[in-house]
């Protein structure tokens, strides 16, 4: 037995006597050692690490396994058994980082996991930087709305003709999916036209639907808003009497914490109903602020401050930096197309038939 094998055997032998915290610290130290020397280890040595790390991880608490998954997710040649053990973990918080980020998972691995695990695992797979056509086909065929939206939103997902057709079919009953598909740059012109017609159908259905019974919170019929914006309207009408409203006014309202005024301005500048803008601000998952800001050439600072009004995870700098990267990477023409679709959904525009 080599010195390395003996050391790792001693670690494994001590597991039964270690506390939960002790096992977590042991797992972290062994992972440190592996990652430090990984490029210089033989296949047999990596195999020894693999067996021991998998054993220690199985005996460790979920938080320690999640931390291990985060560390191995970006490693190009991680220990295989450990990687698959993490990727197939029932807990999405453990499996997610590996499923989304690991370049070492093959399409066959992903297909087996997508078939055998739940929707949160499939969402993680759909969020990989690149999703092959065969994997995207499987994800789309399952038909789960949350997975369909994730596939459609991922520019790195390669869509076959059949997958695109399936997504368009599901979009007939899913406004969010319509927006996500509208943001794709790989749609053919005929598919874009079909998508716009689907958005028009959604608008017609809403116009035909009876108003919801929401008591005192019944939306205003002309705007769909649940709150009164009379004060904001009055203040902004005074400004508009002398000049046009601009995104500079929106930036000033956000800086001053005048949320009602900011919502009213977003509605005015984007030509969307107040009720739709209310929904956008309250929905933490909506990417529409990025789309509107990019389409209308707003500075990132304004879009960032609009996102921060949501509170919650949008107070996190990491989340905001990720959003900034998506904002900068969004093609303005594509953003305008998505905004056009949202306007059509709202029934505010008639689209010329091509």
N, C-alpha and C positions, 0 to 999 in steps of 0.2 A: 504493500500500500504506500502511495506517495505521501509526502508531507501534507499536500493539499487535501487528499482524500482522508487522511487521518484527522486533520483539523475539522473538516466538515462532518465527519462521522461523530466526532466529539460533540459538535454543536447539535446534531440530530439526537444524540443520546441524552442530552441535557434538557430536551424540550419538555419532557414530562414533569420536570421539577421547576420549570420557569413560570413566573407570573404572566398575566396577560400583557402587562407593560414590558416585561422582560422579553417575551417572544417578539413583540413589535420592534423593540430595539435591536434584537438579534437579526431580524429580517432586514432592517435598514442597513446594518453593518455588512451583512453578507452581500446585499445588493451593491453597496458602495464598492466592495472588493471586486465583485464581478465586473461592474461597469468600468472600473479603473483599469483592469487588466484584460478586458474582453478581446481586444485586438491581438493580444499576444498569447491567448490560451489555445490549446489544442482542442479538437472536437471532443476528445475523451474528458478533458478537464471541464469544458462547458457542460458536458453531460452530467458530471458530478454536481456542479453547481445547480443545474436544472432540477435534479432530483431533490436536493436538499432545500432549495428555495421553495419548490412546490410543496414540500412537506411542512416547512415552517409557515408558509402562507396559509395553508389549510388549517393550521392550528392557531392562527392569529385572528384578531377581531377585524370586522369589516373595514374600519377606517385604515388599518394598516395595509390590507389588501388593495384598497382603493389608491392609497399612496404608491404602492408598488406598481399598479397598473399605469398610473400617471408617469412614473419614471421609465417604464419599459415601452410605453406607447411609441416613442420616437426613435427607439433603437433599431437600426436596420437588421441586425442579426441577433435577436434576443434568444434566450433558451426556449426551445419550442414547446415543451410540455407545459412549462409555466405560463407561457403566452396563451396557449389554448385554454388552459384552466381558467385564466382570468377572463378571456374573451367569451367563455361559455358560462360564466358565473350567473346565477339567477338574479343577482342584484345589479340593476343597470348602472348604478354609481360605480361599480367595479368594472363591469364589462365595457361600459361606454367609452372611456378614454382609449382603450385598445381597439375597439371596433371602429372608432372614428379616425384614429391617428396612426395605427401601426402599419408600416409598409411591408411587414413580414407576413401578413395574412394573405393567402392566395384567394382567388375567386372561388375555388372549391370550398375553402374554409368558410368564406362569407356566405355562400349558398347554403351550406349545412347549418350554420348558425341562424341565418334568416328563416330557415324552414323550421328549426327546432326550438326557437326562443320566441319571446313576445314582441309586441309592437315597439316598446322602448328600445329593444336591441335593434330592431329593423330601422328605427329612426336614426340610431347611431351609425349604422352602416350607410344609410342614405346620405349622411352628412360628411362622408369621407371626401378628401380633396378630389379624388377621382373615383368614379363608380363606373365599372365596365357595363357594356350594353347587356350582357347576360345577367349580371346582378341586378341592374335596374329593371330588366324585364320581370324578374321574379318579385322584386319589391312592389312593382306596380300591379302585378297580377293578384296580389293579396287583397288589394282594394281598401286598405285602412286609410281614412282621410288624413290622419296625422302623418302617415308615411308618404302618401301621395304628395302632400304639400311639401315635405322635406325633399323629395326627389325633384319636384318641379323647381324648387328654389335653388337647387344646387347646379351651378353652371358647369361643374366638373362631372356631372352625371351624363353619360352618353345615352341618348334615347333612340330606340329603334322606331320605325314607323308605327308598329303595332302598339308600343308603349305610349307614344305621343297620342295616338288615336284613343287609347283607353283613358289617358289623363283628360283629354278634351271631353270625353263622354262624361266622366265624373264631375268635370267643372260645371256642368249644367245645373248642378244643385249645390255648388260650393263657391261662393264669391271669393274667398281667400285663395282657393286654387286658381281661379281665373286671374287674380293679380299675380300670383307666382309664375304662372305660365306666360303672362304678358311680359315678364321681365327676362324671359329667355331670348337669347340672340340667335339660337339655332332653329327657330321656327321658320318654316317656309311661308311665303306670302299667302298662299291659300289657307294655311293653318291660322295665320294671324287674322285673316278675314273671318274664318269660322269662329275664332275666339271672340271677336267683337260682336258677332251675331249672337253668340251665347250670352254675352253680357247684356245685350239688348233684351233677350228673352227673360233674363233675371229681373231687369227693370220692369218689364211688362207684368210679370207675376206679382211683384211688390205693389204695383199700382192697382191690380185687381184684388189683392188680398184685403180682407176687412181690417180696420185698425185694431191694434191690440187693446185689451182692457187692462189698463195700468193705473186706474184710479187717478189720484192727484198728480202722478208723475206722467200723465198722458203727454206725448210729444206734441209740440206745436205743429199744426198741419202744414204750415208753409215752410218750415225748416227741419222738422223732425227732431228738434232739440228738446231736451228734458228740463232745461233751465232757462231762465230769462236772461237775455243779454241786452236789455233795454239801456242800462247805464253805459255799457261798452259801446253800443251802437250810437248813442247820443254823443259820447266823447269823440268817436271816430268820424261821425258826420261833420262835426265842427272842423276837424282837420281836413276832411275831404272837400269842404267848402272852398279851401284855398289851394289845395294841391292833391295829387294822387297819393293813395296809400301805398307804402312800399315795405319791403322786408326789413328796412331800418326801423319802421314803426313796430314791427313784430319783435325785433331784437330789444327795443326799448321797453316794450311791455313785459317781455320775459325777464329782463334785468330788474324791473321794478316789482316783479311778482304779481302782475295783474293778469291772472290766468284767464279770466273771462274775456278780457280784451284780446289776449293772445289767441284764444280759440276763435274768436270772431274774425280776427285778422287772417288766420290760416284759411278759414272758410272763404273769406273775400278774395284773397290772393290766389287760392287754388281753384276757385269756382266750384267748391264742393258745399253741400248743405251742412249747416251747423251740427245736425245730429250725427252725420258721418264723421265729422272732425271730433266730436265728443267721443265717439266710439274708438277712434284712432288713438286719442290721448290716453284713454283708460285701458286699452288693450296692450298689455306689456309685450306681447309677442308680435304686434303689428310692425311691419317694416315700412309702412306707408309714410311716416315722417321722412325717412331717407329718400324715398321715391319723390315726394313733393319737393323737398329741398334741392335735390339734384336736377329735377326737371325745370325748376324755376330759378336755378342758379343762386341759391342762398348760400351764404358762408357756412362752413361746418360749425362754427361757434353758435350760430342761431339754431341749427338743427340739434346740436348737442344740448343746448338749454331747453329746447322743447322736449326732448327725450327725458331729461332730468325731472321734468314736472311730474312724471309718472311715479317717482320715488322707487322704493323697493330695490331690485337689482340694478336699476339704472343709476343708482348712486355709486356703483362700483366702477372705479377707473378702468379696470381691465375690460369690463363689458363695453364701456364707452369707446375704448381704443379699438376693440373689435368692430364696433359699429362704424367708427370712422374709416376703417379700412374698407368696409363694404360700401360706404358712401363714396369714397374716392374712386373705388373700382367700378362704380355703376356708370354705365354709359348714359350721358344725358338724353340721347335720342330714345334709348330703351326706357328710361325713366318717364319720359313724356308719353310714350306709348302706354305704359302701365297707368299713368294718371288719366289718360284718355279713357281707358277701360273702366276705371273707377267712376269717372264722370258718367259714362254710359250706364253703368250699374245703377247709379243714382237717378237715372231717368232724366238727366238734365240736358243731354245732347242727342241730336239725331246724327247718325253716322251715314255718310254717303255710301251707297252700295258700289263696290268696285266693278 
